[in-house]
Amino acid sequence: MMFRKIALGAASTLGLLAGGAFAEGGAHIEDHAFAHEGPFGKFDEFQLQRGLQVFTEVCSACHGLKYVPVRTLSDEGGPRMPEDQVRAYAKDMLPPVADPVTGEERPREVSDKFPENTGAGAPDLSLMTKARAGFHGPYGLGINQMMKGMGGPEYVYSILTGYAENPACAPDGIDGYYYNTAFANGGIPDSCKDEAGHSTITGSWIAMAPPLSDDIVTYADGHAATVHHTAEDVTSFLTWAAEPKMMARKQAGLTAIIILSVLTVLLYLTNKTLWAGVKGKKKAH
């Protein structure tokens, strides 16, 4: 009875949360099938390398990646770049760093981390997809996260591809901001609210200009560089940056499940063997 009351109370609470999120308009988050999703999914190292290129040539102009060591670019389960390429990338593609001993600037090395970038007031992207993993779809119930894998990567991907024309209720938009169907935390003009003050549109306005466009980068492997492809590549890279040990954790989890499954079978068979004589005597009586 107690369990039933708890279950009914939880269901009621989730229903209220769903209704509240729907009433506010929310945002439109696209469910996207990333290669790393699912228990058997894994990062595509070539996609991560393309994502690194997009980050370097586009995102790093405003955003930093201060928690990611450069040396991890060669790690298994990540971009797996050859060590000489990682050294060249650190030296030639990243800004110099102040030596902690002499205080003088020197070329960045693989033992250093990616630079911090706060000049534009933009957030650091090291943990962005993990920070947004609490997002579970437009109703906030966690069901999309559990059943579809929707979470932080989908949020970032949807933001990057969610720029659209201003809605009819605000044709001139908000000066200095850009309408994005996946962003739900921006300002909403009064013309786009109902009598109760709730938004009548999907999404809102964001300060970040559309960062991606078709062919904004040129991939060395000839891969198409459309907005959707570059958004997927850089989102996968940022997911790896936030959770570089994801593949190792998946492997450890699957190994544990297999061992526990075998152990369960052995314990069951052992139990049957140990009690076979006792149960046989009961049947004889």
N, C-alpha and C positions, 0 to 999 in steps of 0.2 A: 504493500500500500504506500509506504514511504517513497519507494523508488518511483512509483507511478506519479505521485504528486510532484516529485522533483522533475521528472520528464515532462509533465504537462506544463510546469512553470517555465522550464527552459524553452519549450516550444512556443509558449506565449511571448516570452521575451524576444525570441528570434523573429517572431511575426511582427512585433512592434518595431523592431529595428529595420526590418525589411520595408514596412510601410513608411517609416520615416525617411529612409534613403530614397525610396521611390518618389515621395512627395517633394523632396528637394531637387529632383531633376537628375542629380548625379552626373556621371560621365560615361562615355561609351568606350569600353575597353575591349579590344579585339583579342579573342583567344587565338594564340599562334602556336603552331607545332614546332617547338625548338628541338634541335637534335639531342640536347642534354636532358630532356624531360623523360620521366618514367624510370622505373627501377633498372632498366637495361640501357637507358640513354647515355650518351657520352659526348663530350665536346669534340667538335670537328676542328682539328688543329689548323687546317687551312682557313677555315672560317674565322677562327680566333686571330690568325695573322692578318686577315683582311680587316677585321674589326680594329686591331691595333693600328692599322694604317688610317682608318677613318678617324679614330680618336686622335692620332698624331696630327693629321692634316686639317681636321675640322674642329673637334671638340676641345683640344688642348689650348685653343686660343682663349677660351674663357674658363675652362674647368681644369682642376688638378686631379691627381691620382696619388695623393701623398702617402697612402698606407701600403702601396704595392712596391715591393723590391724589384728592381730591374732584373736581377738574376733569375727570378721565377719565370721569365719568358722562355727559358730553356727547359723548364720542368716537365716531366711526364704528366700527362693529363691536362696540359696547358697548350700554349702555342708551339712548344717544342722547337724553338728556333735554335740553330747551331750556335755554340758558344761564341764563335768569332763574330757572327752576325749580331749577337746581343751586345758584345763589346763595342762594335761599330755603331750600333743604334744608340747606346748610352753616350758615346763620345760625340757623334755627329748630329743626332736628331733631338737630343735633349739639351736644355740650357745648362751652362756650367754651374757648379755648386761651390760654396765657400768651404775650404778645408777646415775641419774642426780644430786642427792643431795650429796652423799658421794663419788662418783667417783669410788667406788669399784664394781667389777663384781658381778652380782647376776644372778640367773636363770631368763630366760625370762618369762614374764607373759602375760596373755591374753590382757592386756591393752597396751602392746608394739606392735610394727610393726615387720613384717618379717625383717630379717637382710639384710643389703646392702652387696653386694659381688662385689668388683672391682679388686680382686687380679689377675684374668685372663684377665682383660681388656674387658670382655664381657658385653654387654648392660644389663641394668636392664629390667626385664620382666613384671613389674607391668602394664605398659600401652602399651605393644608391639602390641597386636591385634588391639587396638584402633588406635595406631600410623600408623599401616599398613592398616587401613580401607580405605585410599585414593586409594588403589590399586583396580582397577576395571576390571581386566582381561587383556589379552595380547594386546588389542587395546586401552586401557585407555579411553574408551568412557563413562563409568559409566553405560552402559546398563546391564552388567552382575551383577553389584551391585543391580540394581533396579529390574531386572527380576528374577535373580537366587539367589540373596543374597550373591554373591561372594564378599569377602572383606578381612579384616584382618585375621580372623580364617582360611580361605582357604590358605592364603599366608603362615602362620605359619605351617599348616598341610603339605602343599606341600614342604616346605623347609625340614621338618623333614623326609619326605618320598621320597625326590627327589634326593638322592645320587645315582650315577651311575658310570659305568666304564668310563674311559677317552675316548673321541671320537677319531675316526681314525685320525683326523687332528692333534691331540696332544696326541699320545699314552703314552707319559711319563708324561703328565700333567704339573703342576707347583709345584715345590718343596715346601712342607709344606702346600699345599692347596688341596682341595677336590672338584671334579667336582659335581655340583648340577644343575639339569635341571630347578629348580625353582628360582635360584639366578641369577639376571641379572646385578649386580653391581660390579662384580669382574673383574680381569684382563683377557684379551683374548690374547693368543699367536698370533703372526703374521700369523702363519700357518693356523689359523682358521678364517682369514679375507679375504674378497674378494678384488678386485682391488681398490674399493672405500673406503676400510678400515672398512667396516661393518662386523659384526660377521656373520659367516655362520652356527653357531650352536645354539642350544637352551640352555639357561643358561650360567653359567660360573663357576669360581672356588671360593670357600668360605674357610675361615680360620678355621671354626668350623668343627672338625671331626664328622663323623656320631655318634650322641649321643645315638641312639636307636638301639636295636637288639632284635631278638625274645627271649622272656623269660628273659629280662634284669631285670624285677621285677617279684615278685610272688604275685598275688592278693589273698587276703584272701577269696574273694567270689568265687574263682575258675574261674573267667573270663579269657578268652584267652589273653595272653600278647604278641601278635605279634607286629611287628613294626607298622602296620597300626592301631591296637587297642590302643596301648600306645600313638601313635601320636594323635589320635582322643581324647583320655581322657585328656591328658595334654593340648591340644589346647582348649578344652572346659573349663578346669580349668583356663587357662590364659585369656580366654574371660570373664569369670566371674570376675576374678581379676581386669580386666580393666573396666568392666561395671557391678559392683555388684548390681545396682538398675535397671537392664534391665527389669526384670519381673515386677517390680512395675511400671515402665514407660509404659510398654505394657498394663497393666491393666488400668492405668489411661487414656491412649489413647483410648482404646476400650470403656471405660465408657463414655468418652467425645463424641465419635462418636455416641453411642446409644442415649445419651441425646440430642445431636444436631439433630439427625434424627427425634426423637419424637417431638422436638420443631419445626422443619421445617414442619412436618405434621400438627401440631396444628395451626401454623401461616397460613398455606395454607387454612385450613378449616375455620379459623376465618376470613380471607380475603374474602372467598366465601360467608360467612354468612353476613358480613357487607355490601358487594356490591351487594347482590342478588336483593334487591329492586330497586336499580338504574339501573342495567342491565335489569331487567324485564320491567321497564318503557320504556327504549330505544327500546326494542323489540316490545312493544305495539304500539309505534309510527311508 
